[in-house]
Amino acid sequence: MAFSDETIGKAWLRAGGRCERCGRELVLKNRGREGLGAWEAHHKDDNENNDPLINCQILCWPCHSATF
């Protein structure tokens, strides 16, 4: 499963458009892409079936890639 658009939107607002791990500035339209301001919604507990807001973390692409 994946986070709902509503959950991702709330997480984005909470993060203030910045990576919640390193603070890098992100670009809303660059979700799931590579390059400047790229980001992804990450499951903090690595359980892709656990989709509440508390488990959603907005990470820049480098920080998200480091979780693999």
Contacts in CASP RR format, 6 or more apart in sequence:
PFRMAT RR
TARGET T0000
AUTHOR 0000-0000-0000
METHOD contacts of the structure
MODEL  1
MAFSDETIGKAWLRAGGRCERCGRELVLKNRGREGLGAWEAHHKDDNENN
DPLINCQILCWPCHSATF
1 48 0 8 1.000
1 49 0 8 1.000
1 51 0 8 1.000
2 41 0 8 1.000
2 48 0 8 1.000
2 51 0 8 1.000
3 11 0 8 1.000
3 41 0 8 1.000
3 43 0 8 1.000
3 51 0 8 1.000
3 56 0 8 1.000
4 51 0 8 1.000
7 41 0 8 1.000
7 51 0 8 1.000
7 52 0 8 1.000
7 53 0 8 1.000
7 56 0 8 1.000
8 31 0 8 1.000
8 41 0 8 1.000
8 56 0 8 1.000
10 53 0 8 1.000
10 56 0 8 1.000
11 41 0 8 1.000
11 53 0 8 1.000
11 56 0 8 1.000
11 57 0 8 1.000
11 58 0 8 1.000
12 28 0 8 1.000
12 58 0 8 1.000
14 53 0 8 1.000
14 58 0 8 1.000
15 26 0 8 1.000
15 58 0 8 1.000
17 25 0 8 1.000
17 26 0 8 1.000
17 28 0 8 1.000
17 58 0 8 1.000
18 24 0 8 1.000
18 25 0 8 1.000
18 26 0 8 1.000
18 58 0 8 1.000
19 26 0 8 1.000
19 39 0 8 1.000
19 58 0 8 1.000
19 59 0 8 1.000
19 60 0 8 1.000
19 63 0 8 1.000
20 57 0 8 1.000
20 58 0 8 1.000
20 59 0 8 1.000
21 57 0 8 1.000
21 59 0 8 1.000
21 60 0 8 1.000
21 63 0 8 1.000
22 60 0 8 1.000
22 62 0 8 1.000
22 63 0 8 1.000
23 60 0 8 1.000
24 37 0 8 1.000
24 60 0 8 1.000
24 62 0 8 1.000
24 63 0 8 1.000
25 37 0 8 1.000
26 37 0 8 1.000
26 38 0 8 1.000
26 39 0 8 1.000
26 58 0 8 1.000
26 60 0 8 1.000
27 36 0 8 1.000
27 37 0 8 1.000
27 38 0 8 1.000
27 39 0 8 1.000
30 36 0 8 1.000
30 37 0 8 1.000
30 38 0 8 1.000
30 39 0 8 1.000
31 38 0 8 1.000
31 39 0 8 1.000
31 40 0 8 1.000
31 41 0 8 1.000
32 38 0 8 1.000
32 39 0 8 1.000
32 40 0 8 1.000
32 61 0 8 1.000
33 61 0 8 1.000
34 61 0 8 1.000
35 61 0 8 1.000
37 60 0 8 1.000
37 61 0 8 1.000
38 60 0 8 1.000
38 61 0 8 1.000
39 58 0 8 1.000
39 59 0 8 1.000
39 60 0 8 1.000
39 61 0 8 1.000
39 64 0 8 1.000
40 58 0 8 1.000
40 59 0 8 1.000
40 61 0 8 1.000
40 64 0 8 1.000
41 56 0 8 1.000
41 57 0 8 1.000
41 58 0 8 1.000
41 59 0 8 1.000
42 56 0 8 1.000
42 57 0 8 1.000
42 58 0 8 1.000
42 59 0 8 1.000
42 64 0 8 1.000
42 67 0 8 1.000
43 50 0 8 1.000
43 51 0 8 1.000
43 55 0 8 1.000
43 56 0 8 1.000
43 57 0 8 1.000
44 54 0 8 1.000
44 55 0 8 1.000
44 56 0 8 1.000
44 57 0 8 1.000
45 55 0 8 1.000
46 67 0 8 1.000
47 55 0 8 1.000
59 67 0 8 1.000
END
